[in-house]
Amino acid sequence: MTIIEAPDQGEPDVVVHGVLDTSHSGPTRLVRAAVYGAVGLIALLALGLTVGAGQARLGIGSGSDAHVLALSGKVVVLTLGAVILALAGYQAWQGFGRRATPYVAGVVALLFLVAFLAWVSLHGIKATVDVQGLLQNAIGLSVPLVLGAMAGVMCERSGVINVAIEGQMLAGAWAAAFVGTLAGSWFGLVGGVAAGAVMGLLLALFAIKFMVNQVVLGVVLNVLAAGLTGFFFDAFMANDATRYNQPDLLREWDVPGLSHIPFLGPLLFSANAVVYLTYVVIIAVDVILFRTRWGLRTRAVGEHPRAADTVGIRVLALRYRNVLVGSAIAGLGGAYFTIGSVGAFSKNITSGNGFIALAAVIFGRWSPRGATAAALLFGFASALNTRLSILLPSAPTDLLAMLPYVATIVAVAGLVGKVRAPGADGEPYVKQ
């Protein structure tokens, strides 16, 4: 693999495998500027000219540490809109550079979000917007998405497309509820991980050994998981929920010292075991992929399995292992639904989260950090939908429910520009 990258000045071009990647050249720079400019104009015109009179109230903190920021709504919205337009102007004039682009996009999104929440505070029921509660809800909704995205990264970096994340999470959710009810929530957690690994074994067996089309195979496994869990739910859980479908929720733990950090403590360090395991998984996947020999071999297998084979790497064995590990992670994400948040299993409880996780993998450019950021974005969109349905009761609920999926489509189709999957992603390998 040959990667030639120019110094980070303006918007450099990148040559990958001899193909010029123009995702950071002039036209893309202007497209980004147009997007930033559109966001700024929405903040100035759609929000700034319609914001109600008075002070916007944003709640930060919880309990005895709760504080309310009271700011002039019109001043906040107009000022932030002007700042976004200034960023758009600089992007059009010179550009921020390839490495700075994700951070600039995040700043633009954050500024628009604050402006929007200030606008919401002065509309509808005109109440204080609980920012802390909104973020806590967003993190809770993001946990299964992050774990599903990590599963996708592990599999696809190895060259196996994992469309079956939804089915793996659904199997994990059912197993966690069933085993957790019979033996306790910790055994349920293990059961959820094992169920995801079993689905991963089916994926690996048919994709690697029998070389079935991996996209079609993923769809079939999703249907299989939906059918089996639905059947077992009707056969056991629906008629005797007390015996088979009432697992104990995992207890929340406060990390000593860290949980008392203002604002961030209650958000990140007062949660159950699955949330803390999610932190571990994110760090572990990132370190393994980019800091270890295993990760180097994994990326080589995902890019050039033939070349990897010639230097002694066992391509098929490595793919088997990584698919099993990734699927087990997806099973952990499924377990969160039943023993981490809801406390019971219901049919199709994952509600398409596996597909959104797959979109996060693409949005994050098959990177653990990027996929995590994308999953957090989609989780926040879901949390915002829930909060807006309360603060803006007159808003159409169907349109609000579309927010997470619209965010997914827009992100994958436009915001990430041109993306390049691992070179051998989805291609069966036959050892010669």
C-alpha positions as CSV (number, residue, x, y, z in Angstrom):
1,M,0.0,0.0,0.0
2,T,1.5,3.3,-1.0
3,I,0.2,6.5,0.4
4,I,1.7,9.8,-0.7
5,E,0.5,12.8,1.2
6,A,1.5,16.4,0.6
7,P,2.2,18.7,3.6
8,D,-0.8,20.0,5.4
9,Q,-1.1,23.3,3.7
10,G,-4.6,24.4,2.6
11,E,-6.3,21.3,1.0
12,P,-3.7,18.8,-0.1
13,D,-4.4,16.0,-2.6
14,V,-3.7,12.4,-1.6
15,V,-2.6,9.6,-3.8
16,V,-3.8,6.2,-2.7
17,H,-2.8,3.2,-4.8
18,G,-2.0,5.5,-7.6
19,V,-5.5,7.0,-7.7
20,L,-5.8,10.7,-7.0
21,D,-8.1,11.5,-4.1
22,T,-9.6,15.0,-4.7
23,S,-11.8,15.0,-1.6
24,H,-9.8,17.9,-0.2
25,S,-9.2,19.9,-3.4
26,G,-10.8,23.2,-4.5
27,P,-14.3,22.0,-5.4
28,T,-14.7,20.1,-2.1
29,R,-13.5,23.1,-0.2
30,L,-16.2,25.3,-1.8
31,V,-18.8,22.6,-1.2
32,R,-17.9,22.7,2.5
33,A,-18.0,26.5,2.5
34,A,-21.5,26.3,0.9
35,V,-22.7,23.9,3.6
36,Y,-21.3,26.1,6.4
37,G,-22.8,29.1,4.8
38,A,-26.2,27.5,4.5
39,V,-26.1,26.6,8.2
40,G,-25.1,30.1,9.1
41,L,-28.0,31.6,7.0
42,I,-30.5,29.2,8.7
43,A,-29.2,30.4,12.1
44,L,-29.4,34.1,11.1
45,L,-32.7,34.1,9.1
46,A,-34.8,31.1,10.0
47,L,-33.9,31.3,13.7
48,G,-32.6,34.9,14.3
49,L,-35.6,36.6,12.7
50,T,-38.2,34.3,14.4
51,V,-36.7,33.9,17.9
52,G,-39.0,35.1,20.6
53,A,-38.3,38.0,22.9
54,G,-36.7,37.5,26.3
55,Q,-33.9,35.4,27.7
56,A,-33.1,31.9,26.6
57,R,-32.6,29.5,29.5
58,L,-30.2,26.6,29.2
59,G,-29.8,24.3,32.1
60,I,-26.3,22.9,32.9
61,G,-25.6,20.5,35.7
62,S,-27.9,18.4,37.9
63,G,-29.0,18.3,41.5
64,S,-27.3,20.7,43.8
65,D,-24.8,21.6,41.0
66,A,-27.5,22.7,38.6
67,H,-27.1,26.1,37.0
68,V,-29.2,28.0,34.5
69,L,-27.7,30.2,31.9
70,A,-30.0,33.1,31.0
71,L,-29.0,34.9,27.8
72,S,-30.7,37.2,25.4
73,G,-32.1,34.8,22.8
74,K,-31.9,37.1,19.8
75,V,-28.3,38.2,20.6
76,V,-27.1,34.6,21.0
77,V,-28.7,33.3,17.8
78,L,-27.6,36.2,15.7
79,T,-24.1,36.2,17.1
80,L,-23.6,32.5,16.6
81,G,-25.0,32.7,13.1
82,A,-22.6,35.5,12.2
83,V,-19.7,33.4,13.5
84,I,-20.7,30.4,11.4
85,L,-20.9,32.7,8.3
86,A,-17.4,34.0,9.1
87,L,-16.1,30.4,9.2
88,A,-17.8,29.7,5.9
89,G,-16.1,32.7,4.4
90,Y,-12.7,31.6,5.5
91,Q,-13.4,28.1,4.3
92,A,-14.3,29.5,0.8
93,W,-11.3,31.9,0.7
94,Q,-8.5,29.7,1.9
95,G,-9.8,26.5,3.6
96,F,-8.9,25.1,7.0
97,G,-6.7,22.3,5.9
98,R,-7.4,18.6,5.7
99,R,-6.7,17.7,9.3
100,A,-8.6,20.7,10.7
101,T,-11.7,20.0,8.7
102,P,-13.4,17.6,11.1
103,Y,-12.9,20.0,14.0
104,V,-14.2,22.9,12.1
105,A,-17.3,20.9,11.1
106,G,-17.8,20.0,14.8
107,V,-17.5,23.7,15.8
108,V,-20.1,24.7,13.2
109,A,-22.4,22.0,14.4
110,L,-21.9,23.0,18.1
111,L,-22.6,26.7,17.4
112,F,-25.7,25.9,15.4
113,L,-26.9,23.6,18.1
114,V,-26.5,26.2,20.9
115,A,-28.4,28.7,18.6
116,F,-31.1,26.2,18.0
117,L,-31.6,25.3,21.7
118,A,-31.7,29.0,22.5
119,W,-34.5,29.4,19.9
120,V,-36.3,26.3,21.3
121,S,-36.2,27.8,24.8
122,L,-38.3,30.8,23.7
123,H,-40.8,28.7,21.7
124,G,-43.4,26.1,22.6
125,I,-43.8,25.8,26.3
126,K,-41.0,28.4,26.9
127,A,-39.1,26.2,29.4
128,T,-35.5,25.8,30.4
129,V,-33.7,23.5,28.1
130,D,-32.0,20.8,30.2
131,V,-28.7,20.5,28.3
132,Q,-27.3,18.0,30.8
133,G,-30.3,15.8,30.6
134,L,-30.2,16.0,26.8
135,L,-26.6,14.9,26.7
136,Q,-27.1,12.1,29.2
137,N,-30.0,10.7,27.1
138,A,-27.8,11.0,23.9
139,I,-25.0,9.0,25.5
140,G,-27.4,6.3,26.6
141,L,-28.8,6.1,23.0
142,S,-25.3,6.1,21.5
143,V,-23.9,3.2,23.5
144,P,-25.4,0.4,21.2
145,L,-24.6,2.4,18.1
146,V,-21.0,2.8,19.2
147,L,-20.6,-0.9,19.9
148,G,-22.3,-1.8,16.6
149,A,-19.9,0.6,14.8
150,M,-16.9,-1.0,16.5
151,A,-18.1,-4.4,15.3
152,G,-18.4,-3.1,11.8
153,V,-14.9,-1.6,11.9
154,M,-13.4,-4.8,13.1
155,C,-15.1,-6.9,10.4
156,E,-14.6,-4.6,7.5
157,R,-11.0,-3.7,8.2
158,S,-10.5,-7.5,7.8
159,G,-12.3,-7.5,4.5
160,V,-15.7,-8.9,5.5
161,I,-18.8,-6.7,5.1
162,N,-20.9,-6.9,8.2
163,V,-24.5,-6.0,7.2
164,A,-25.6,-8.4,10.0
165,I,-24.9,-6.0,12.9
166,E,-28.7,-5.6,13.4
167,G,-29.2,-9.3,13.7
168,Q,-26.2,-9.7,16.0
169,M,-27.5,-7.0,18.3
170,L,-31.0,-8.5,18.3
171,A,-29.7,-11.9,19.2
172,G,-27.6,-10.4,21.9
173,A,-30.6,-8.5,23.3
174,W,-32.7,-11.7,23.4
175,A,-30.0,-13.8,25.0
176,A,-29.2,-11.2,27.6
177,A,-32.8,-11.0,28.7
178,F,-33.4,-14.7,28.7
179,V,-30.1,-15.7,30.5
180,G,-30.2,-12.7,32.7
181,T,-33.6,-13.6,34.0
182,L,-32.6,-17.2,34.7
183,A,-29.1,-16.6,36.1
184,G,-28.6,-12.9,36.8
185,S,-27.7,-9.8,34.8
186,W,-23.9,-10.6,34.7
187,F,-24.6,-14.0,33.2
188,G,-27.0,-12.3,30.8
189,L,-24.2,-10.0,29.7
190,V,-22.1,-13.0,28.9
191,G,-25.0,-14.6,27.1
192,G,-25.6,-11.5,25.0
193,V,-21.9,-11.5,23.9
194,A,-22.0,-15.2,23.2
195,A,-25.2,-14.9,21.1
196,G,-23.5,-12.1,19.0
197,A,-20.5,-14.4,18.5
198,V,-22.7,-17.2,17.3
199,M,-24.3,-15.0,14.7
200,G,-20.7,-13.9,13.8
201,L,-19.7,-17.5,13.4
202,L,-22.5,-18.0,10.8
203,L,-21.4,-14.8,9.0
204,A,-17.8,-15.9,9.0
205,L,-18.5,-19.5,7.9
206,F,-20.7,-18.6,4.9
207,A,-18.7,-15.5,3.9
208,I,-15.2,-16.9,4.2
209,K,-15.5,-20.6,3.7
210,F,-18.5,-20.8,1.3
211,M,-17.9,-17.3,-0.2
212,V,-21.6,-16.3,-0.2
213,N,-22.3,-12.7,-1.3
214,Q,-21.7,-10.9,1.9
215,V,-24.4,-8.2,1.5
216,V,-27.1,-10.7,0.8
217,L,-25.8,-13.0,3.6
218,G,-26.0,-10.1,6.1
219,V,-29.6,-9.4,5.1
220,V,-30.5,-13.1,5.5
221,L,-28.9,-13.3,8.9
222,N,-30.8,-10.2,10.0
223,V,-34.1,-11.9,8.9
224,L,-33.0,-15.1,10.7
225,A,-32.3,-13.3,13.9
226,A,-35.6,-11.4,13.7
227,G,-37.5,-14.6,13.1
228,L,-35.7,-16.7,15.8
229,T,-36.0,-14.1,18.5
230,G,-39.6,-13.4,17.6
231,F,-40.4,-17.1,17.8
232,F,-38.6,-17.6,21.1
233,F,-40.3,-14.5,22.5
234,D,-43.7,-15.9,21.6
235,A,-42.8,-19.4,22.9
236,F,-41.3,-18.4,26.2
237,M,-41.4,-14.8,27.2
238,A,-44.8,-13.6,26.1
239,N,-46.7,-16.2,28.2
240,D,-44.4,-16.2,31.3
241,A,-42.5,-12.9,31.5
242,T,-41.8,-13.2,35.2
243,R,-39.9,-16.4,34.6
244,Y,-38.2,-15.6,31.3
245,N,-38.2,-11.9,30.6
246,Q,-37.5,-9.9,33.7
247,P,-33.8,-9.5,34.0
248,D,-32.3,-7.2,36.7
249,L,-30.8,-4.1,35.3
250,L,-27.1,-3.6,35.7
251,R,-26.4,-1.3,38.6
252,E,-24.9,2.1,37.9
253,W,-21.5,2.7,39.4
254,D,-20.0,6.1,40.3
255,V,-16.2,6.2,39.6
256,P,-14.6,7.6,42.7
257,G,-13.4,11.1,42.2
258,L,-14.2,11.3,38.5
259,S,-18.0,11.2,39.0
260,H,-17.7,14.5,40.9
261,I,-16.2,16.4,38.1
262,P,-18.6,19.3,37.3
263,F,-20.8,18.6,34.2
264,L,-18.6,15.8,32.8
265,G,-18.7,13.6,35.9
266,P,-22.4,12.7,35.8
267,L,-22.3,12.4,32.0
268,L,-19.4,9.9,31.7
269,F,-18.6,8.4,35.1
270,S,-21.9,7.5,36.6
271,A,-23.2,4.6,34.5
272,N,-23.5,0.8,34.3
273,A,-21.0,-1.7,33.3
274,V,-21.9,-1.8,29.6
275,V,-21.1,1.9,29.3
276,Y,-17.7,1.5,30.9
277,L,-17.0,-1.5,28.7
278,T,-17.9,0.7,25.7
279,Y,-15.1,3.1,26.7
280,V,-12.7,0.1,26.9
281,V,-13.8,-1.3,23.5
282,I,-13.3,2.1,21.8
283,I,-9.8,2.4,23.1
284,A,-8.9,-1.2,22.6
285,V,-10.1,-1.3,19.0
286,D,-8.2,1.9,18.2
287,V,-5.0,0.7,19.8
288,I,-5.2,-2.8,18.3
289,L,-5.8,-1.6,14.8
290,F,-3.2,1.1,14.7
291,R,-0.6,0.3,17.4
292,T,-0.2,-3.5,17.3
293,R,1.1,-6.2,15.0
294,W,-2.4,-7.7,14.9
295,G,-3.8,-4.4,13.7
296,L,-1.1,-4.1,11.0
297,R,-1.9,-7.6,9.8
298,T,-5.7,-6.9,9.9
299,R,-5.3,-3.8,7.8
300,A,-3.1,-5.7,5.4
301,V,-5.6,-8.5,5.0
302,G,-8.4,-6.0,4.4
303,E,-6.4,-4.1,1.8
304,H,-4.2,-6.8,0.0
305,P,-4.9,-10.3,1.2
306,R,-2.8,-11.8,-1.5
307,A,0.2,-9.7,-0.5
308,A,-0.4,-10.5,3.1
309,D,-0.5,-14.2,2.4
310,T,2.9,-14.1,0.6
311,V,4.6,-12.8,3.7
312,G,3.1,-15.6,5.9
313,I,-0.1,-14.0,7.3
314,R,-2.9,-16.5,7.7
315,V,-5.6,-14.5,5.9
316,L,-8.6,-16.7,6.5
317,A,-7.8,-17.4,10.2
318,L,-7.3,-13.7,10.9
319,R,-10.7,-12.9,9.2
320,Y,-12.4,-15.6,11.3
321,R,-11.0,-14.3,14.5
322,N,-11.8,-10.6,13.8
323,V,-15.4,-11.4,12.6
324,L,-16.0,-13.4,15.8
325,V,-14.6,-10.6,18.0
326,G,-16.5,-7.9,16.1
327,S,-19.8,-9.8,16.3
328,A,-19.3,-10.4,20.0
329,I,-19.0,-6.6,20.5
330,A,-22.2,-6.2,18.6
331,G,-23.8,-8.8,20.9
332,L,-22.7,-6.6,23.8
333,G,-24.4,-3.7,22.2
334,G,-27.6,-5.7,22.0
335,A,-27.3,-6.7,25.6
336,Y,-27.4,-3.0,26.6
337,F,-31.0,-2.8,25.3
338,T,-32.4,-5.3,27.7
339,I,-30.1,-5.4,30.8
340,G,-28.6,-2.0,30.4
341,S,-31.6,0.3,29.8
342,V,-35.1,-1.2,29.1
343,G,-35.1,-4.3,31.4
344,A,-37.1,-6.6,29.2
345,F,-37.0,-8.0,25.6
346,S,-39.5,-7.1,22.9
347,K,-39.7,-8.0,19.3
348,N,-37.3,-6.0,17.1
349,I,-36.1,-4.1,20.2
350,T,-33.1,-2.8,18.3
351,S,-35.3,-0.8,15.9
352,G,-32.8,-0.5,13.1
353,N,-29.9,0.6,15.3
354,G,-27.6,-2.0,13.6
355,F,-28.1,-0.3,10.2
356,I,-27.4,3.1,11.7
357,A,-24.2,1.7,13.2
358,L,-23.2,0.5,9.8
359,A,-23.8,4.0,8.4
360,A,-21.6,5.3,11.3
361,V,-18.8,3.0,10.0
362,I,-19.0,4.6,6.6
363,F,-19.4,8.1,7.9
364,G,-16.4,7.5,10.2
365,R,-14.3,6.3,7.2
366,W,-13.8,2.9,8.8
367,S,-11.9,4.5,11.7
368,P,-12.8,3.7,15.3
369,R,-12.6,7.4,16.3
370,G,-14.6,8.5,13.3
371,A,-17.2,5.8,13.7
372,T,-17.6,6.7,17.4
373,A,-18.1,10.4,16.6
374,A,-20.7,9.4,13.9
375,A,-22.5,7.1,16.4
376,L,-22.6,9.9,19.0
377,L,-24.1,12.3,16.3
378,F,-26.8,9.8,15.5
379,G,-27.5,9.1,19.1
380,F,-27.8,12.9,19.8
381,A,-30.2,13.2,16.9
382,S,-32.5,10.6,18.6
383,A,-32.2,12.3,22.0
384,L,-33.0,15.7,20.4
385,N,-36.1,14.2,18.8
386,T,-37.4,13.0,22.2
387,R,-36.7,16.3,23.9
388,L,-38.2,18.4,21.1
389,S,-41.5,16.4,21.2
390,I,-41.8,17.7,24.8
391,L,-40.6,21.3,24.3
392,L,-42.3,21.9,21.0
393,P,-45.7,20.0,21.4
394,S,-47.0,21.7,18.2
395,A,-44.2,20.3,16.1
396,P,-45.2,17.4,13.8
397,T,-44.1,14.3,15.7
398,D,-43.6,12.2,12.5
399,L,-41.1,14.8,11.2
400,L,-39.2,14.8,14.6
401,A,-39.1,11.0,14.5
402,M,-37.3,11.2,11.2
403,L,-34.4,13.2,12.6
404,P,-32.0,10.3,13.3
405,Y,-32.6,8.7,9.9
406,V,-32.3,12.0,8.1
407,A,-29.0,12.7,9.9
408,T,-27.8,9.3,8.8
409,I,-28.7,9.8,5.1
410,V,-27.3,13.3,5.0
411,A,-24.1,12.4,6.7
412,V,-23.4,9.3,4.5
413,A,-24.5,10.9,1.3
414,G,-22.9,14.4,1.6
415,L,-21.0,15.5,4.6
416,V,-18.1,13.0,4.4
417,G,-17.3,13.6,0.8
418,K,-15.7,10.8,-1.1
419,V,-15.0,7.7,1.1
420,R,-12.9,4.7,0.3
421,A,-13.5,1.4,1.8
422,P,-10.7,-1.1,2.6
423,G,-9.5,-2.4,-0.8
424,A,-10.6,-6.0,-0.3
425,D,-13.8,-5.3,1.6
426,G,-16.4,-7.8,0.6
427,E,-14.1,-9.8,-1.6
428,P,-13.7,-13.5,-0.9
429,Y,-10.1,-14.8,-0.7
430,V,-9.1,-18.2,-2.2
431,K,-5.7,-19.4,-1.1
432,Q,-3.6,-20.6,-4.0
